[in-house]
Amino acid sequence: MPAQPLRVNVFPSAKNLPFYLGLRRGTFEKHGIRIELQFTPNSEKQREGLATGELEIACAAVDNAVAMVEVARQDVVIVMGGDNGMNEFVVQPWVKSFADVRGNTLLVDAPDTAYALLAKKLLARHGLKDGKDYEVRPVGRGGLRYRAMVENERYAAAVLNPPFSIQAVQAGRKSLGALVDLLGPYQANGAFVLRAWAKANGTLLERFIAAYIESLRACLDPAGKPEAVALLARHLDIAPDTAALTYRLLANPATGFAPDARFDMEGFRNTLAVRAEIEGGGSGARAAPEKYLDLSYYQRAVQTL
């Protein structure tokens, strides 16, 4: 049987290591899938592409799936976890504390989802209100935020994850801390699809999840570390030492990939709480997590491995 094509849309970052390794080793083809890996400039384009059928699977912060359900009224379902975001709150050298963001600019991907909401919550804890005490400027994915911070010191802060958080520090910027340490557990990266597509392509989806988990396990196998580091350096166009530091973060369960891309329910409850607080003014009722989930495909896929 010929391999079935599958369009998977991602942000260009270190989190794609399982795809890089799985594609190199033929893991997806072994499961009867031919992956077309698409790179998005920002979450708005990715959400639009999923809604209009330009892609089948989106891999990004799952708060985007919640936004598609609640704001765009799309019937989207989260089918797999991934990580806690691996995010750092990165600032310019002249920023000594969160209070120094006052009167300055916070760079984000899109202003109404995921890591932008976390940044707004964090700054609110330090008495800073979005639109009043600082400006939010959407510039797109992590690499674009990193580049903007390096090129313009007037941009005070941004949420960045590897390798961009590492590169920013190497370029003289600094981190005020990991977001999960500052705000608690968070379900960030995961896979989400249109519910109707999942129902019509359940077996294909399960094969994809199985191939991804198999690739992830290979990434985290110490024997595969040299290959993984080399792939990070090549695909992300970063120096070998930066790639090695990035891999160390990815391979640490406390800071990197969730084993077998497990979904963190406690973290997801916090994801929903942050959205309700920041986008809903703190007064909006939160739906049960199950409204946005169908992990049955994941459970069946794991049983095949």
C-alpha positions as CSV (number, residue, x, y, z in Angstrom):
1,M,0.0,0.0,0.0
2,P,1.5,3.4,-0.9
3,A,2.2,5.8,1.9
4,Q,-0.7,8.2,2.6
5,P,0.2,12.0,2.4
6,L,-0.3,14.0,5.5
7,R,0.2,17.8,5.8
8,V,1.6,18.7,9.3
9,N,2.0,22.3,10.2
10,V,4.5,23.4,12.8
11,F,6.5,26.4,14.0
12,P,10.2,26.2,13.1
13,S,11.8,25.4,16.4
14,A,13.7,22.7,18.3
15,K,10.4,21.0,19.1
16,N,10.4,19.5,15.6
17,L,13.3,17.2,16.5
18,P,11.0,14.1,16.4
19,F,9.9,15.0,12.9
20,Y,13.5,15.7,11.7
21,L,14.7,12.3,13.1
22,G,11.6,10.4,12.1
23,L,11.8,11.6,8.5
24,R,15.5,10.9,8.3
25,R,15.1,7.4,9.6
26,G,11.9,6.6,7.6
27,T,9.8,6.1,10.7
28,F,6.7,7.8,9.3
29,E,7.0,5.8,6.0
30,K,7.2,2.6,8.0
31,H,3.8,3.5,9.4
32,G,2.5,4.2,5.9
33,I,2.6,8.0,6.1
34,R,4.3,10.5,3.8
35,I,4.7,13.7,5.8
36,E,4.7,17.1,4.2
37,L,6.1,19.3,7.0
38,Q,4.8,22.9,6.7
39,F,6.3,25.9,8.6
40,T,4.0,28.6,9.7
41,P,5.0,32.3,10.3
42,N,2.5,32.7,13.1
43,S,-0.4,31.0,14.9
44,E,-3.1,33.0,13.0
45,K,-1.9,31.6,9.7
46,Q,-1.8,28.1,11.2
47,R,-5.3,28.3,12.6
48,E,-6.6,29.6,9.3
49,G,-4.9,26.8,7.4
50,L,-6.4,24.1,9.6
51,A,-9.9,25.6,9.3
52,T,-9.7,25.9,5.5
53,G,-8.2,22.4,4.9
54,E,-4.7,23.5,3.8
55,L,-3.4,21.1,6.4
56,E,-4.5,18.1,8.3
57,I,-2.6,18.3,11.6
58,A,-1.4,21.4,13.5
59,C,1.3,21.0,16.1
60,A,1.6,24.0,18.3
61,A,0.4,25.4,21.7
62,V,-2.9,23.8,22.2
63,D,-4.4,27.1,23.5
64,N,-4.7,27.8,19.8
65,A,-7.1,24.9,19.5
66,V,-9.2,26.3,22.4
67,A,-9.2,29.7,20.5
68,M,-10.4,28.0,17.4
69,V,-13.3,26.5,19.3
70,E,-14.3,29.5,21.4
71,V,-13.5,32.4,19.1
72,A,-13.7,31.0,15.6
73,R,-16.4,28.4,16.4
74,Q,-14.5,25.6,14.6
75,D,-15.0,22.0,15.8
76,V,-11.4,21.3,16.6
77,V,-10.1,18.6,18.9
78,I,-6.7,18.1,20.7
79,V,-5.4,14.5,20.2
80,M,-1.9,14.5,21.7
81,G,0.3,16.4,24.2
82,G,3.9,17.3,23.8
83,D,5.6,19.7,26.2
84,N,5.1,22.5,28.7
85,G,6.3,25.2,26.3
86,M,10.0,25.3,27.4
87,N,9.5,29.0,27.7
88,E,11.7,31.7,29.2
89,F,10.7,35.3,29.8
90,V,13.6,37.0,28.0
91,V,14.4,40.6,28.4
92,Q,17.0,43.2,27.3
93,P,20.1,43.8,29.5
94,W,18.7,47.1,30.8
95,V,15.6,45.4,32.2
96,K,16.4,44.6,35.9
97,S,12.9,43.4,36.9
98,F,9.4,42.9,35.5
99,A,8.6,46.4,36.6
100,D,11.0,47.8,34.0
101,V,8.7,46.6,31.2
102,R,6.5,49.5,32.1
103,G,6.3,52.0,29.3
104,N,7.9,49.6,26.9
105,T,7.1,46.8,24.3
106,L,6.4,43.1,24.8
107,L,6.9,41.1,21.6
108,V,4.4,38.2,20.9
109,D,3.4,35.8,18.2
110,A,-0.3,36.7,18.3
111,P,-1.8,38.9,21.0
112,D,-4.7,36.6,22.0
113,T,-3.4,33.1,22.4
114,A,-0.9,30.9,24.3
115,Y,2.4,32.4,25.3
116,A,1.2,36.0,24.9
117,L,-1.5,35.2,27.5
118,L,1.1,33.8,29.8
119,A,3.2,36.9,29.5
120,K,0.3,39.1,30.2
121,K,-0.6,37.1,33.3
122,L,3.0,37.2,34.5
123,L,3.2,41.0,34.0
124,A,-0.2,41.5,35.7
125,R,1.2,39.7,38.8
126,H,3.7,42.5,38.9
127,G,1.1,45.2,38.5
128,L,1.4,45.9,34.8
129,K,-1.7,46.0,32.6
130,D,-1.7,45.3,28.9
131,G,-2.5,48.4,26.8
132,K,-2.0,50.7,29.8
133,D,1.4,50.0,31.2
134,Y,3.1,48.4,28.1
135,E,2.5,47.8,24.4
136,V,2.0,44.4,22.9
137,R,3.5,44.0,19.4
138,P,2.7,40.8,17.4
139,V,5.7,39.9,15.2
140,G,5.2,36.1,14.7
141,R,7.1,33.0,15.6
142,G,9.9,32.6,18.1
143,G,12.7,33.2,15.6
144,L,11.2,36.5,14.5
145,R,10.8,37.6,18.1
146,Y,14.4,36.7,18.9
147,R,15.6,38.6,15.8
148,A,13.5,41.7,16.7
149,M,14.9,41.7,20.2
150,V,18.5,41.5,19.0
151,E,18.0,44.1,16.4
152,N,16.1,46.7,18.5
153,E,16.8,47.1,22.2
154,R,13.6,49.2,22.6
155,Y,11.7,45.9,22.6
156,A,11.9,45.1,26.2
157,A,10.7,41.5,26.5
158,A,9.5,38.4,24.7
159,V,8.6,34.8,25.6
160,L,11.1,32.5,23.9
161,N,11.8,28.8,23.8
162,P,14.8,26.8,22.5
163,P,16.9,27.4,20.6
164,F,15.9,31.1,20.5
165,S,16.0,31.5,24.3
166,I,19.5,30.1,24.3
167,Q,20.6,32.3,21.4
168,A,19.2,35.4,23.1
169,V,21.3,34.8,26.2
170,Q,24.3,34.1,24.0
171,A,23.6,37.5,22.4
172,G,23.6,39.3,25.7
173,R,20.0,39.2,26.6
174,K,18.8,37.5,29.9
175,S,16.0,35.4,31.2
176,L,13.9,36.4,34.2
177,G,12.9,32.7,34.6
178,A,11.0,29.8,33.1
179,L,7.3,30.4,32.8
180,V,6.3,27.1,34.4
181,D,8.5,28.0,37.4
182,L,6.9,31.5,37.6
183,L,3.2,30.5,36.8
184,G,2.9,26.7,37.4
185,P,2.3,23.8,35.1
186,Y,1.1,24.4,31.6
187,Q,0.1,22.2,28.7
188,A,1.7,23.9,25.7
189,N,2.6,22.0,22.5
190,G,0.4,19.3,21.2
191,A,-1.4,18.1,18.1
192,F,-4.9,19.2,17.1
193,V,-7.2,18.5,14.1
194,L,-10.7,19.1,12.9
195,R,-12.9,16.7,14.7
196,A,-14.7,15.6,11.4
197,W,-11.3,14.9,9.8
198,A,-10.3,12.7,12.8
199,K,-13.5,10.7,12.6
200,A,-13.0,10.1,8.9
201,N,-9.3,9.3,9.2
202,G,-9.0,7.6,12.6
203,T,-6.6,4.9,11.5
204,L,-4.4,7.4,9.7
205,L,-4.3,9.6,12.7
206,E,-3.4,6.8,15.0
207,R,-0.5,5.7,12.7
208,F,0.7,9.3,12.7
209,I,0.7,9.4,16.5
210,A,2.4,6.1,16.8
211,A,5.1,7.2,14.3
212,Y,5.6,10.4,16.2
213,I,6.0,8.7,19.6
214,E,8.4,6.2,18.1
215,S,10.5,9.1,16.7
216,L,10.3,10.9,20.0
217,R,11.6,7.8,21.9
218,A,14.5,7.6,19.4
219,C,15.3,11.3,20.0
220,L,15.5,10.7,23.8
221,D,17.5,7.6,23.5
222,P,21.1,8.5,24.7
223,A,22.5,6.4,21.8
224,G,20.9,8.8,19.4
225,K,22.1,12.0,20.9
226,P,24.9,12.8,18.4
227,E,22.5,12.4,15.5
228,A,19.8,14.5,17.2
229,V,22.3,17.3,18.0
230,A,23.5,17.3,14.4
231,L,19.9,17.5,13.1
232,L,19.1,20.4,15.3
233,A,22.2,22.2,14.1
234,R,21.4,21.6,10.5
235,H,17.7,22.2,10.4
236,L,17.8,25.3,12.7
237,D,21.0,26.7,11.3
238,I,22.6,27.0,14.8
239,A,26.1,26.4,16.1
240,P,26.9,23.0,17.4
241,D,27.3,24.2,21.0
242,T,23.9,25.9,20.8
243,A,22.4,22.6,19.4
244,A,24.0,20.7,22.3
245,L,22.5,23.0,24.9
246,T,19.2,22.8,23.2
247,Y,19.2,19.1,23.2
248,R,20.0,19.0,26.9
249,L,16.8,21.0,27.5
250,L,14.7,18.9,25.2
251,A,15.9,15.6,26.7
252,N,15.3,16.7,30.4
253,P,11.7,15.6,31.3
254,A,11.5,18.6,33.7
255,T,12.3,21.2,30.9
256,G,11.7,19.4,27.6
257,F,9.6,16.8,25.9
258,A,6.9,15.0,27.9
259,P,7.7,11.2,27.7
260,D,5.6,9.7,24.8
261,A,4.1,13.1,24.2
262,R,1.7,12.6,27.1
263,F,-1.0,15.1,27.7
264,D,-0.8,17.0,31.0
265,M,-4.3,17.4,32.3
266,E,-3.3,19.6,35.3
267,G,-1.3,21.8,32.9
268,F,-4.3,22.0,30.6
269,R,-6.6,23.2,33.4
270,N,-4.1,26.0,33.9
271,T,-4.0,26.7,30.2
272,L,-7.8,27.1,30.3
273,A,-7.6,29.2,33.5
274,V,-5.1,31.6,32.0
275,R,-7.3,32.1,28.9
276,A,-10.4,32.7,31.0
277,E,-8.6,35.2,33.2
278,I,-6.8,37.2,30.5
279,E,-9.2,37.0,27.6
280,G,-12.4,36.7,29.7
281,G,-11.6,39.4,32.2
282,G,-11.5,36.8,34.9
283,S,-15.3,36.5,34.9
284,G,-15.9,34.0,32.1
285,A,-16.9,30.5,33.0
286,R,-14.5,27.8,31.9
287,A,-15.6,24.7,30.0
288,A,-14.6,21.3,31.1
289,P,-11.2,20.2,29.6
290,E,-13.0,17.3,27.9
291,K,-14.8,19.7,25.6
292,Y,-11.5,20.2,23.7
293,L,-10.0,16.7,23.9
294,D,-10.2,13.3,22.2
295,L,-7.3,11.3,23.5
296,S,-8.7,8.0,22.3
297,Y,-6.6,8.1,19.1
298,Y,-3.5,8.6,21.3
299,Q,-4.4,5.7,23.6
300,R,-5.0,3.3,20.7
301,A,-1.7,4.4,19.1
302,V,0.3,3.8,22.2
303,Q,-1.1,0.3,22.5
304,T,0.4,-0.5,19.1
305,L,4.0,0.3,20.2
